[in-house]
Amino acid sequence: MTGVDSRKGVIGILTGGGDVPGLNPAIRAVTIRAVREGYQVIGIRRGWAGLVDIVREKDYDNSGNYQFLNEEIVNRAGRTGGTFLHSSRTNPASVKKSSVPAHLKDKYTAERNDLTPEVLKNLEWLNINFLIPIGGDDTLSYGVRLYQEGLKVVAIPKTMDNDVPGTDYCIGFSTAVTRTIHLTNSLRTSAGSHERFLVLEVFGRYAGFTAMLPTMAGAANRCVIPEHKFNIEQLTELLVSDRCKNPSRYSVVIVSEGAMFEGGEMIFEKETTDAFGHKKLGGIGDLVSEKLKELSPKFNHGKAIDVINQKLGYLVRCGDPDAIDSVVPMAYGNLALDLLLNRVHGRLVVLKNGRYDNMPIDAVIASKKIVNVKEHYNIDRLRPHYHSFEMKPLFIMTSEAV
């Protein structure tokens, strides 16, 4: 491609999956360091979608697919939440026939199409020598694919669920926990005023970290998580007891979106799946609320207890990053550049046992990172264990991959 100043090389950077606070600080850290080291930086827009949709013609307007980055651009966005490069859940290895770009429809006609050959050609057309994807295990799993195809990749972990294997910390998690605690403490005034149960549904498809940490911090009495199917009568009895002990006559439970009733399965909002095969979750908080009110008379002298039911959703992932999600992305971005400058590729930058490090990128597809129920969750009390914290990582229960 003409017009790209290669100098020492060209670095591509992208953000995929859900937005979280901390993405823009990571982009800023990579760009400023790279430019000062003599590299050109190209921001790929809309995650992997930007690399799928490029039309390799000199005069074609690809401004919706990528942009050249400099210090002025990233400094302006670097202190804000979300991602100014935008995002998507595109999986180039499995593109539906209806989603194949118009200029490729004659070439790719299957119901599902692997557009990786086009992605590789587009990267070459952009003269991109190195790629830094920022995302969760879905986004980074495709980064593994490109590394296996020979591209020089260094990945940065991002997800508010904090469930990317291999690292104690993923960008976005601290802000999500901070916001959950803040919103819970705000909503408890209404719960107390009306002497109700407060049910809060939070993100967490397979891992319950975003429910566990706020509960451990005292924001809730109980939490239910995807790693343990819960008994609704047990939960009701516990919450009635919590409410009776509270002078303000209310109690709080945080519900992971992937939590399941004993004998049941995950609750889906839609049956359709995203590009990585995931159905959209939603509704477990509503069902828990209904059952709590229905069962509460059994444990409350025959009287029903009303419920305040709130899905926190995007409220905990929007807005500016907190302190940790401002500092860690800066460090992760510089770690990624250190690796590239030292000609080290196929790595995932991580925080492990309180120290910054890196490990093979295929760690993201080698295992699953979930709450260790035996170690950290009390199934009788439906809340975190409070055992010894000695030598634990900052967020206590985030280091195990299984």
KABELBEL-V822433 format. One record per pair of residues at least 4 apart in sequence whose ideal C-beta (glycine too) atoms are under 7 Angstrom apart, sorted by the first residue. I is the first residue (numbers start at 1). J is the second residue. D is the distance in Angstrom with one decimal. If there is no record, write none. Layout:
BEGIN
I,J,D ; I,J,D
END
This chain:
BEGIN
1,125,4.9 ; 1,126,5.6 ; 1,127,5.8 ; 2,58,6.7 ; 4,10,6.0 ; 4,40,6.1 ; 4,126,6.8 ; 4,127,4.7 ; 5,40,5.1 ; 6,10,5.8 ; 6,40,6.4 ; 6,127,5.8 ; 7,38,4.9 ; 7,39,6.5 ; 7,40,6.2 ; 8,37,6.8 ; 8,38,4.3 ; 8,39,5.2 ; 9,39,5.4 ; 9,129,4.2 ; 9,130,6.3 ; 10,39,6.8 ; 10,40,4.6 ; 10,42,6.2 ; 10,126,6.9 ; 10,127,4.8 ; 10,128,5.0 ; 10,129,5.5 ; 11,34,5.3 ; 11,39,5.2 ; 11,41,5.1 ; 11,130,4.7 ; 11,132,6.5 ; 11,340,6.9 ; 12,42,5.0 ; 12,44,5.5 ; 12,123,6.9 ; 12,126,6.8 ; 12,128,4.1 ; 12,131,4.7 ; 13,27,6.0 ; 13,30,5.5 ; 13,41,6.5 ; 13,43,5.7 ; 13,44,6.9 ; 13,132,4.6 ; 14,44,3.8 ; 14,47,5.5 ; 14,50,6.7 ; 14,85,6.5 ; 14,133,5.5 ; 14,134,7.0 ; 15,23,5.0 ; 15,47,6.1 ; 15,83,4.2 ; 15,85,5.4 ; 15,87,5.1 ; 15,134,4.8 ; 15,135,6.5 ; 16,47,3.5 ; 16,48,5.8 ; 16,87,5.8 ; 16,88,6.7 ; 16,133,6.4 ; 16,135,3.9 ; 16,139,3.3 ; 17,87,6.3 ; 17,89,6.1 ; 17,135,4.8 ; 17,136,4.9 ; 17,138,5.9 ; 17,139,4.9 ; 17,159,6.9 ; 18,317,6.6 ; 19,23,6.7 ; 19,82,4.7 ; 19,83,5.7 ; 19,87,5.8 ; 19,317,6.2 ; 20,158,5.9 ; 20,160,5.0 ; 20,171,6.1 ; 20,172,2.7 ; 20,175,7.0 ; 20,317,5.3 ; 21,81,4.0 ; 21,172,6.1 ; 21,175,4.4 ; 21,319,6.4 ; 21,320,6.0 ; 21,321,3.5 ; 21,325,5.0 ; 22,26,6.3 ; 22,171,3.9 ; 22,172,5.4 ; 22,175,6.9 ; 22,321,4.6 ; 22,325,3.7 ; 22,328,6.9 ; 22,329,4.5 ; 23,27,6.5 ; 23,82,6.7 ; 23,83,4.1 ; 23,134,6.2 ; 23,158,6.5 ; 23,171,6.7 ; 24,28,6.2 ; 24,77,4.6 ; 24,78,5.3 ; 24,80,5.4 ; 24,82,6.9 ; 24,83,6.2 ; 24,84,5.9 ; 25,29,6.3 ; 25,78,5.4 ; 25,321,6.4 ; 25,326,5.5 ; 25,329,4.0 ; 25,330,5.7 ; 26,30,6.6 ; 26,134,5.6 ; 26,156,5.8 ; 26,171,6.2 ; 26,329,3.6 ; 26,332,5.8 ; 26,333,4.9 ; 27,31,6.1 ; 27,43,6.8 ; 27,74,5.8 ; 27,85,6.6 ; 28,32,6.1 ; 28,74,4.0 ; 28,75,6.6 ; 28,78,3.3 ; 29,33,6.3 ; 29,329,6.3 ; 29,330,4.5 ; 29,333,2.7 ; 29,334,5.6 ; 30,34,5.8 ; 30,41,6.9 ; 30,132,5.9 ; 30,333,4.2 ; 30,336,6.1 ; 30,337,6.2 ; 31,35,6.1 ; 31,41,4.8 ; 31,69,4.7 ; 31,71,7.0 ; 31,74,4.4 ; 32,36,6.4 ; 32,71,5.5 ; 32,74,6.4 ; 33,37,6.3 ; 33,333,6.8 ; 33,334,5.7 ; 33,337,4.6 ; 34,39,4.1 ; 34,41,5.0 ; 34,337,5.9 ; 35,39,6.6 ; 35,41,6.3 ; 35,70,6.4 ; 35,71,6.2 ; 37,341,6.5 ; 41,69,4.4 ; 42,66,5.4 ; 42,68,6.0 ; 42,69,6.9 ; 42,126,6.0 ; 42,128,6.3 ; 43,66,6.4 ; 43,67,5.1 ; 43,69,4.8 ; 43,85,4.7 ; 44,50,4.2 ; 44,51,5.8 ; 44,66,5.3 ; 44,85,6.8 ; 45,50,4.4 ; 45,64,6.3 ; 45,65,5.6 ; 45,66,5.8 ; 45,67,6.5 ; 45,85,5.4 ; 45,86,5.4 ; 46,50,4.8 ; 46,86,4.8 ; 46,87,6.5 ; 46,88,4.6 ; 47,87,4.9 ; 47,88,4.3 ; 47,90,5.8 ; 47,139,6.6 ; 48,52,6.3 ; 48,88,6.9 ; 48,90,4.4 ; 48,91,6.9 ; 48,92,5.1 ; 48,142,6.0 ; 49,53,6.0 ; 49,88,4.2 ; 49,90,4.0 ; 50,65,4.2 ; 50,66,5.7 ; 51,92,6.8 ; 51,119,4.7 ; 51,122,5.3 ; 51,123,6.7 ; 52,90,6.1 ; 52,92,5.2 ; 52,95,6.8 ; 52,101,6.4 ; 52,115,5.5 ; 52,118,6.7 ; 52,119,6.4 ; 53,65,5.3 ; 53,101,5.1 ; 54,62,5.5 ; 54,65,5.0 ; 54,122,4.3 ; 55,60,4.3 ; 55,62,6.4 ; 55,103,5.5 ; 56,121,6.7 ; 56,122,6.6 ; 56,125,4.8 ; 62,66,6.2 ; 63,67,6.8 ; 66,126,6.8 ; 69,73,5.4 ; 69,74,5.9 ; 71,75,5.7 ; 72,76,6.6 ; 73,77,6.9 ; 74,78,5.4 ; 77,84,4.2 ; 79,320,6.9 ; 80,320,6.1 ; 81,318,6.2 ; 81,319,4.8 ; 81,320,5.0 ; 81,321,6.0 ; 83,87,5.5 ; 89,274,4.8 ; 89,275,5.1 ; 89,276,6.5 ; 90,275,5.5 ; 91,142,6.2 ; 91,275,3.8 ; 91,276,5.3 ; 92,115,4.7 ; 92,116,5.8 ; 92,119,5.0 ; 92,142,6.3 ; 93,114,5.1 ; 93,116,5.8 ; 93,142,6.2 ; 93,145,6.1 ; 94,112,5.1 ; 94,114,6.9 ; 94,275,6.4 ; 95,99,5.2 ; 95,100,5.7 ; 95,113,4.8 ; 95,115,5.3 ; 96,112,6.5 ; 97,109,6.8 ; 97,110,6.6 ; 97,111,5.3 ; 97,113,6.8 ; 100,104,5.3 ; 100,105,5.2 ; 100,108,4.9 ; 100,113,5.9 ; 104,108,5.4 ; 104,118,6.5 ; 108,113,4.0 ; 108,115,6.6 ; 115,119,6.1 ; 116,120,6.3 ; 116,145,6.6 ; 116,149,6.7 ; 117,121,6.5 ; 118,122,6.2 ; 119,123,6.5 ; 120,124,6.5 ; 120,149,6.1 ; 121,125,6.2 ; 122,126,6.4 ; 123,128,4.6 ; 123,151,6.6 ; 129,152,6.3 ; 130,152,4.7 ; 130,340,5.2 ; 131,146,6.6 ; 131,151,5.8 ; 131,152,7.0 ; 131,153,5.1 ; 132,154,5.5 ; 132,156,6.4 ; 132,336,5.2 ; 133,139,5.8 ; 133,140,6.1 ; 133,143,4.3 ; 133,153,7.0 ; 133,155,5.4 ; 134,156,4.4 ; 134,158,5.1 ; 135,139,2.5 ; 135,140,5.4 ; 135,158,5.4 ; 136,140,6.7 ; 136,158,6.1 ; 136,159,3.7 ; 136,164,5.8 ; 137,141,5.9 ; 137,163,7.0 ; 137,164,5.4 ; 137,364,5.0 ; 138,276,4.3 ; 139,143,6.9 ; 140,144,6.7 ; 140,155,4.9 ; 140,164,6.9 ; 140,364,4.5 ; 141,364,6.0 ; 141,365,5.2 ; 142,146,6.7 ; 143,147,6.4 ; 143,153,5.2 ; 143,155,5.0 ; 143,361,6.4 ; 144,148,6.4 ; 144,361,5.5 ; 144,362,5.3 ; 144,364,6.4 ; 144,365,5.6 ; 145,149,6.5 ; 146,151,4.3 ; 146,153,5.7 ; 147,151,6.0 ; 147,153,4.3 ; 147,346,4.8 ; 147,361,5.7 ; 152,345,4.1 ; 153,345,6.1 ; 153,346,6.2 ; 153,361,6.3 ; 154,336,4.6 ; 154,339,4.9 ; 154,340,6.0 ; 154,345,6.3 ; 154,347,5.3 ; 154,349,6.9 ; 155,348,4.7 ; 155,361,5.2 ; 156,332,4.8 ; 156,336,5.9 ; 156,349,5.6 ; 157,164,4.0 ; 157,167,5.1 ; 157,170,4.4 ; 157,171,6.8 ; 157,348,6.4 ; 157,350,6.9 ; 158,170,5.6 ; 158,171,4.2 ; 158,172,5.8 ; 159,163,6.2 ; 159,164,5.9 ; 159,170,4.7 ; 159,172,6.2 ; 160,172,4.1 ; 160,173,5.7 ; 160,176,4.0 ; 160,203,6.0 ; 160,210,6.4 ; 160,316,7.0 ; 160,317,5.3 ; 161,203,6.1 ; 161,204,5.4 ; 161,205,6.9 ; 161,207,5.3 ; 161,209,6.4 ; 161,210,6.0 ; 162,169,6.8 ; 162,170,4.9 ; 162,173,4.0 ; 162,209,4.6 ; 162,398,5.6 ; 163,206,6.4 ; 163,207,3.9 ; 163,209,6.9 ; 163,369,4.7 ; 163,370,6.8 ; 164,170,5.0 ; 164,364,5.9 ; 164,369,6.5 ; 165,363,5.4 ; 165,364,5.9 ; 165,366,6.7 ; 165,367,4.6 ; 165,368,6.6 ; 165,369,4.3 ; 165,401,4.0 ; 166,348,5.9 ; 166,350,5.6 ; 166,359,5.2 ; 166,363,3.6 ; 166,364,6.7 ; 166,401,6.1 ; 167,350,3.6 ; 167,351,5.7 ; 167,352,6.7 ; 168,351,4.8 ; 168,352,5.8 ; 168,393,4.5 ; 168,395,6.8 ; 168,398,4.7 ; 168,399,4.9 ; 169,173,6.4 ; 169,328,6.2 ; 169,351,4.2 ; 169,395,6.9 ; 169,398,6.6 ; 171,325,6.1 ; 171,328,6.3 ; 171,329,5.2 ; 171,332,6.9 ; 172,176,6.0 ; 172,317,6.6 ; 172,325,6.3 ; 173,177,6.4 ; 174,178,6.1 ; 174,322,5.5 ; 174,324,3.8 ; 174,325,5.2 ; 175,179,6.1 ; 175,321,5.3 ; 175,322,4.7 ; 175,325,4.7 ; 176,180,6.3 ; 176,210,5.5 ; 176,316,4.6 ; 176,317,6.0 ; 177,181,6.5 ; 177,210,6.6 ; 177,213,4.7 ; 177,214,5.8 ; 178,182,6.4 ; 178,322,4.9 ; 179,183,6.0 ; 179,315,6.5 ; 179,316,4.0 ; 180,184,6.1 ; 180,202,5.9 ; 180,210,6.6 ; 180,214,4.4 ; 180,219,6.6 ; 180,312,6.3 ; 180,316,5.3 ; 181,185,6.3 ; 181,214,5.0 ; 181,217,5.7 ; 181,219,4.6 ; 182,186,6.5 ; 183,187,6.2 ; 183,312,5.8 ; 183,315,6.2 ; 184,188,6.4 ; 184,200,6.1 ; 184,214,6.4 ; 184,219,4.1 ; 184,220,6.3 ; 184,252,6.4 ; 185,219,6.5 ; 187,191,6.3 ; 187,198,5.9 ; 187,308,6.7 ; 187,310,6.1 ; 188,192,5.9 ; 188,198,6.3 ; 188,250,6.7 ; 188,252,6.4 ; 189,193,6.3 ; 190,194,6.5 ; 190,308,5.9 ; 191,196,5.1 ; 191,198,3.9 ; 191,250,3.9 ; 191,252,6.8 ; 191,308,5.3 ; 192,248,3.7 ; 192,249,7.0 ; 192,250,4.8 ; 194,306,6.6 ; 195,249,4.0 ; 195,250,5.9 ; 196,250,5.7 ; 196,305,6.5 ; 196,306,4.7 ; 196,307,5.8 ; 196,308,5.2 ; 197,239,5.7 ; 197,251,5.9 ; 197,292,5.4 ; 197,305,5.7 ; 197,307,4.6 ; 198,250,6.2 ; 198,252,4.4 ; 198,308,5.0 ; 199,253,5.6 ; 199,255,6.2 ; 199,285,5.5 ; 199,288,5.6 ; 199,289,4.7 ; 199,292,6.9 ; 199,307,5.8 ; 199,309,4.8 ; 200,254,5.0 ; 200,255,6.7 ; 200,310,5.5 ; 200,312,5.7 ; 201,255,4.8 ; 201,257,5.9 ; 201,284,6.3 ; 201,285,3.0 ; 201,311,4.5 ; 201,312,6.7 ; 202,210,5.0 ; 202,211,5.6 ; 202,254,5.9 ; 202,256,6.3 ; 202,257,6.8 ; 202,312,5.3 ; 202,316,6.7 ; 203,210,5.8 ; 203,257,5.7 ; 204,208,5.3 ; 204,209,6.9 ; 204,210,4.8 ; 204,211,5.9 ; 204,225,7.0 ; 204,226,6.4 ; 204,256,3.7 ; 204,257,5.7 ; 204,258,5.7 ; 205,226,6.8 ; 205,257,6.4 ; 205,258,4.4 ; 205,281,6.0 ; 206,226,5.4 ; 206,258,5.8 ; 206,368,6.9 ; 206,370,6.0 ; 207,226,6.7 ; 207,369,6.4 ; 207,370,4.7 ; 207,371,6.1 ; 208,212,5.3 ; 208,223,7.0 ; 208,225,2.6 ; 208,226,5.6 ; 208,227,5.7 ; 208,256,4.7 ; 208,371,4.9 ; 209,213,6.1 ; 209,371,6.4 ; 209,397,6.9 ; 209,398,6.4 ; 210,256,7.0 ; 211,215,6.3 ; 211,223,4.1 ; 211,225,5.4 ; 211,254,4.4 ; 211,255,6.9 ; 211,256,4.6 ; 212,216,6.1 ; 212,223,6.1 ; 212,225,6.5 ; 212,371,6.1 ; 212,376,6.9 ; 212,384,5.2 ; 212,397,6.4 ; 213,217,6.3 ; 213,395,6.2 ; 214,219,4.1 ; 214,220,6.2 ; 214,254,6.0 ; 215,219,6.4 ; 215,220,4.5 ; 215,223,4.2 ; 215,254,5.7 ; 215,383,5.7 ; 215,384,5.9 ; 216,384,4.4 ; 216,396,6.9 ; 220,252,4.2 ; 220,253,6.0 ; 220,254,4.5 ; 221,239,6.6 ; 221,242,4.2 ; 221,251,4.8 ; 221,252,5.3 ; 221,253,6.6 ; 222,235,6.4 ; 222,238,5.7 ; 222,239,6.3 ; 222,253,4.5 ; 222,382,4.5 ; 222,383,5.3 ; 223,253,6.5 ; 223,254,4.4 ; 223,382,6.8 ; 223,383,6.1 ; 224,230,4.5 ; 224,235,6.6 ; 224,253,6.9 ; 224,255,5.4 ; 224,256,6.6 ; 224,259,4.3 ; 224,382,6.2 ; 225,256,4.8 ; 225,259,5.8 ; 225,371,5.9 ; 225,377,6.7 ; 226,256,5.4 ; 226,258,3.6 ; 226,259,5.7 ; 226,260,6.8 ; 227,370,5.3 ; 227,371,4.8 ; 227,373,5.1 ; 227,377,6.9 ; 228,373,5.3 ; 228,377,6.1 ; 228,379,5.6 ; 229,260,4.8 ; 229,261,6.6 ; 229,262,4.8 ; 230,234,6.9 ; 230,235,5.8 ; 230,259,6.7 ; 230,261,6.7 ; 230,262,6.2 ; 230,382,6.2 ; 231,235,6.8 ; 231,262,4.7 ; 232,236,6.2 ; 232,261,5.9 ; 232,291,4.8 ; 232,295,6.7 ; 233,237,6.3 ; 233,295,6.0 ; 234,238,6.4 ; 234,382,6.9 ; 235,239,6.2 ; 235,253,6.7 ; 235,382,5.9 ; 236,240,6.3 ; 236,292,5.4 ; 236,295,4.3 ; 236,296,6.0 ; 236,299,6.1 ; 237,241,6.5 ; 237,299,4.9 ; 238,242,6.3 ; 238,382,6.0 ; 239,243,6.2 ; 239,251,4.5 ; 239,253,6.0 ; 239,292,6.7 ; 240,244,6.5 ; 240,296,6.1 ; 240,299,4.1 ; 240,300,5.2 ; 240,305,7.0 ; 241,245,6.5 ; 242,246,6.4 ; 242,251,3.7 ; 243,249,5.8 ; 243,250,5.9 ; 243,251,4.2 ; 243,305,7.0 ; 246,250,6.0 ; 246,251,6.3 ; 255,259,5.4 ; 255,284,5.7 ; 255,285,5.0 ; 255,288,5.5 ; 257,281,4.4 ; 257,282,6.7 ; 257,284,6.1 ; 258,266,5.7 ; 258,281,6.1 ; 259,284,5.5 ; 260,264,5.2 ; 260,265,5.9 ; 260,266,5.8 ; 266,281,6.3 ; 267,281,6.7 ; 267,282,7.0 ; 267,283,4.4 ; 267,284,4.5 ; 267,287,6.4 ; 268,279,4.4 ; 268,280,6.4 ; 268,281,6.0 ; 269,280,4.6 ; 269,281,6.4 ; 269,282,3.3 ; 269,283,6.0 ; 270,279,6.4 ; 270,280,4.6 ; 271,279,6.3 ; 273,277,5.1 ; 273,278,6.0 ; 273,279,5.4 ; 274,278,5.1 ; 283,287,6.2 ; 284,288,6.2 ; 285,289,6.3 ; 285,309,5.8 ; 285,311,5.5 ; 286,290,6.5 ; 286,309,6.4 ; 287,291,6.3 ; 288,292,6.1 ; 289,293,6.7 ; 289,307,4.4 ; 289,309,3.9 ; 290,294,6.2 ; 291,295,5.8 ; 292,296,6.0 ; 292,307,5.7 ; 293,304,5.7 ; 293,305,6.5 ; 293,306,6.4 ; 293,307,5.3 ; 296,300,5.1 ; 296,304,5.4 ; 296,305,4.1 ; 297,302,4.9 ; 297,303,5.8 ; 297,304,5.2 ; 300,305,5.8 ; 312,316,5.2 ; 314,318,5.4 ; 321,325,3.5 ; 321,326,4.9 ; 323,327,6.3 ; 324,328,5.7 ; 325,329,6.5 ; 326,330,7.0 ; 327,331,6.5 ; 328,332,6.1 ; 328,351,6.9 ; 329,333,6.2 ; 330,334,6.6 ; 331,335,6.1 ; 331,356,5.6 ; 332,336,6.5 ; 332,349,4.9 ; 333,337,6.7 ; 334,338,6.3 ; 335,339,6.7 ; 335,349,4.2 ; 335,356,5.7 ; 335,358,6.6 ; 336,340,6.6 ; 336,349,5.5 ; 337,341,6.0 ; 338,342,6.3 ; 339,344,4.3 ; 339,347,5.4 ; 339,358,6.3 ; 346,360,6.3 ; 346,361,5.1 ; 347,358,4.4 ; 347,359,6.7 ; 347,360,6.6 ; 347,361,5.8 ; 348,358,6.3 ; 348,359,5.6 ; 348,361,4.8 ; 348,363,5.8 ; 348,364,6.4 ; 349,358,5.1 ; 350,357,5.4 ; 350,358,6.2 ; 350,359,5.8 ; 351,356,6.0 ; 352,357,5.0 ; 353,393,6.0 ; 353,399,6.9 ; 354,393,6.2 ; 354,394,6.5 ; 359,363,5.3 ; 362,366,5.8 ; 367,401,4.4 ; 367,402,6.2 ; 368,402,6.0 ; 369,401,4.7 ; 370,402,6.3 ; 371,376,5.7 ; 371,377,5.9 ; 371,397,6.1 ; 372,376,5.4 ; 372,397,6.8 ; 372,400,5.0 ; 373,377,4.5 ; 373,379,6.7 ; 376,384,5.9 ; 376,385,5.5 ; 376,397,4.4 ; 377,384,6.2 ; 377,385,6.6 ; 378,383,5.8 ; 378,384,7.0 ; 378,385,5.2 ; 389,396,6.6 ; 392,396,5.1 ; 393,398,5.8 ; 393,399,5.0
END
